[in-house]
Amino acid sequence: MGEARELQLQIMGQEAREENSAEANVALRTKTPRIRKYMRWLQIAIYSFFVLSGQTVATLLGRLYFEKGGKSKWLATLVQLAGFPILLPLYCVSLPKSPRTSDSRTSQPSALVLLLLYVSLGILLAGDCMMYSVGLSYLPVSTYSLICATQLAFNAFFSFFLNSQKFTPFIVNSLVLLTTSSTLLVFQTGDSSDPKTVAKGKYIIGFLCTLCASAGSGLGLSLIQLSFQKILKKETYTVILDLIIYQSLVATCVAMVGLFASGDWKSLNGEMGDFELGKASYLMILLWTAVGWAVFSVGLFGLIFEVSSLFSNVISTLGLPIVPVLAVVFFHDKMDGVKVIAMLLGIWGFVSYIYQHYLDESKAENTNVD
């Protein structure tokens, strides 16, 4: 009788353990997708920090270069591009497939098509960086960063024609606000009694160059999205990395040619000697500017891989309120009423744009669930 009772208790204990094990497995399977989701958003947050910090530091250092005696626009362009080799070790890193990765059996474009794609995007990138350098040399950094926010509006405009993006009320609202924000800055030429204020002609040139560079960046982003859809036909880790590196390589070569063809290289030694902060500071500013843009590129690559190139553009524009505030602190830029209104309109336009992106993402997730 005692043995039978003992056997019954053993059976009951075994069943209880099996039941607990089954419940634990179910709980683990339930938690795993949630953990993966949190990890993915943690990665996105890290990449976003790289984009914002790299872009902010590089922009401020770029302005410091011109502020303290730097004159070469081509050298300033080159340091924006030359940091791309920092991405090369990423070829040795194995990451899980992106959820947007398409079938590997998709037909590959020919080498000639890829060459034309990389060269055209690289030339466009070099032109954008050159115009950004001109704008940064002539404008207060706070004004410069506010004008750069129009990149979102240009991206939405070109995406309407190239990527079939619909003009929703939030997108239209964003376009109007960002356009109005930049228009206000046209009349912000500064106080002529301030020795740091540039001439009106240079201000207009800087404004137009920055605006054209923002338009070029918006166009480039739409073309990259179109390339993924029509030419590359997938967004795998290697394909995205190849696009960023080869595009940057071509752009760096263009900047090098411009530096030597313009004759700027001849005056670099004298420029370094006359630099207000000294030769060591001159070299360190250029070095850390290049590192800042390289960190920006790492974050940009991560955001494109994890989310999309459109989202990476939105995050890069998130630095809109950061740079003007730091410019007031470090460069003593004047933040008068017009700039404040322009910044608030730009932030409002950004929030409108990001909210539409959130709605699109939510709609896509609901469609996938259904």
BELKAUR-V245854 format. One record per pair of residues at least 24 apart in sequence whose C-alpha atoms are under 8 Angstrom apart, sorted by the first residue. I is the first residue (numbers start at 1). J is the second residue. Records with the same first field share a line. If there is no record, write none. Layout:
I->J, J
//
This chain:
40->306
44->302, 303, 306
46->299
47->298, 299, 300, 302, 303
48->299, 300, 303, 315, 316
49->299
50->295, 296, 298, 299, 300
51->295, 296, 297, 298, 299, 300, 315, 316
52->296, 315, 316, 318, 319
53->292, 296
54->291, 292, 293, 294, 295, 296
55->292, 293, 296, 316, 319
56->319, 322, 323
57->289, 292
58->288, 289, 290, 291, 292, 293
59->141, 289, 323
60->141, 323, 327
61->285, 286, 288, 289
62->136, 285, 286, 289
63->136, 137, 141
64->285
65->282, 285, 286
66->137
67->137
68->275, 276, 277
69->271, 274, 275, 276
70->271, 272, 275
71->137, 271
72->264, 268
73->130, 133, 134, 137
74->130, 133, 255, 256, 258, 259, 264
75->255, 259, 264
76->130, 133, 286
77->126, 129, 130, 133, 255
78->252, 255, 256
79->286, 287, 289, 290
80->129, 289, 290, 293
81->248, 249, 251, 252, 290, 293, 294
82->248, 249, 252, 290
83->290, 291, 293, 294
84->245, 248, 249, 294, 297
85->245
86->294
87->241, 245, 294, 297, 298
88->245
91->238, 241
95->237
97->236, 237
98->235, 236, 237, 305, 306
100->234, 235, 236
101->234, 235, 236
102->233, 234, 235, 236
103->234
106->233, 234
108->232
109->231, 232
118->243, 246, 247, 250
119->247, 250
121->220, 247
122->246, 247, 248, 249, 250, 251
123->250, 251, 254
124->216, 220, 251
125->216, 217, 220, 247, 248, 251
126->251, 252, 254, 255
127->213
128->212, 213, 214, 216, 217
129->213
131->209, 210, 212, 213
132->209, 210, 213
134->206, 209, 210
135->205, 206, 207, 208, 209, 210
136->206, 210
137->206
138->198, 202, 203, 205, 206
139->198, 203, 206, 207
140->333
141->323, 324, 327, 333
142->323, 324, 325, 327, 328, 333
143->185, 324, 339
144->207, 210
145->320, 323, 324
146->181, 182, 320, 324, 342, 343, 346
147->181, 182, 185, 207, 210, 211, 214
148->210, 211, 214, 317
149->178, 214, 317, 320, 346
150->178, 179, 182, 211, 214, 215
151->214, 215, 217, 218, 317
152->218, 313, 314, 317, 350
153->178, 179, 218
154->214, 215, 218, 219
155->215, 217, 218, 219, 221, 222
156->218
158->218, 219, 222
159->222
162->222, 223, 226
163->222, 225, 226
168->356
170->352, 353, 355, 356
171->352, 353, 356
173->349, 352
174->348, 349, 350, 352, 353
175->349
176->349
177->345, 346, 348, 349
178->345, 346, 349, 350
180->342, 345
181->341, 342, 343, 345, 346
182->342
184->338, 339, 342
185->338, 339, 342
188->338
221->309, 310, 313
224->309
225->309, 310
235->305
236->305
237->305
240->301, 304, 305
241->301
244->301
314->350, 354
317->350
318->350
320->346, 347
321->347
//
